[in-house]
């Protein structure tokens, strides 16, 4: 992964130089097309996120990227579990439980 750079849209994925250049060139091409249409808004060019999603699907098939995808997925799952534990240990969980109990009580009154 020498001189790898972050994906312009999916920053968590580090790209090989040739892939980065290909994707960046597509970004510039799409930006220029938007400019020709008179769209000089900030952010990514129109259609670029969708193009990136399709391209990412193709990159995922390449062996050199499979481990990067899996490593990111594993880290994401750990973060999700940590966040769930954090939420369970906060007042938000207690407030949610109070709301659910209140709703059950009112449902019992309406149904009675």
N, C-alpha and C positions, 0 to 999 in steps of 0.2 A: 504494500500500500504506500509506496514511495510517492511523495508529492500529491497525495490524495487531497481532494477539496470537497467541501460540503455541497450537497445537492442544492441548487438555487431555491427550490421550493420545499423539498423535504430535507431540512437541515440536519436531521439525524443520520442521514446516509452519506458516507464518504465515498466519493467516486474516483475511479481510476482517471488519469489525465485525459485519455481519449474520449471517455464517456462524458466527462465534465465539459470538454470542448464542444462535443456534439450537442449536448443539452443547452449549453450557454448560447451557441450559435442559433439554435431554434428559438430561444428566448429573444434574442436580438432581432431575428427575422420576424417574429410575431409582433414585437414592439414596433418595428418599422412599418409593418402592414397596418397597425392601428393608427400610426401617425399619418400615413397616407390617406386614411379614412377620416382624418380630422380628430381622432381621439387621442388627446395627450394627457389623459388622466393618470394619476399616480398609481402605483401598485403593479401587479403583474399584468401583462397584456391579456386581452380577452382570449379565452380558450386555452391559455397556458396551463392552468391547474388541471383541466381535463386531459390535456395532452400528456402532462407529467404522470397522471394516474395510469394511463395506458402504457406509457414508456416504463413505468415502475413495474408493471406486470411482466413486461419482457425482461427487465433486468433481474427480476426475482428468479427467472429460469436459469440464469447463469450461475455456475458453481462458485465463482469468486465473490458473488454477492449473497449467496444463501446464508453463510455464517453471519454476515453483518445484519441481515434481516432477523435471523434467529436470536442473535445477541440483543438486538434492540427490543424484540418482542419479549424476551425473558425479563429484561430490565423494566419494561412497561408493566408486565404482570406483577412484578415485585412492588412497583410504585402504586399500582391499583390496590393491592392488598394492604399496603401501608396506609393509604388514604382511607380505606374502609375501616381499619382499626382506629385511625385518628377520629373519624366521624363517630364511631361507636362510643368513643370515650369523651365526647363533648356534650354540651348542653343541647345541641341540635338533636341528638338521638332521643334525649329525654323529652324535648318539646314535641318531636314527631310522635312519640308514644302517647303523650297527653292528648294530642289532636286525634289520634286513632281511637283512643278510649272514648273521647267525647263523641266522635262520630258513631261509634258502636252504641253508646248510650242513647243518642238521639234516634238512631235507626230502631232501637228497641221500643222507644216511645211512639214513633210513627207507625211501626208495625203492630203495636198493641191495640 
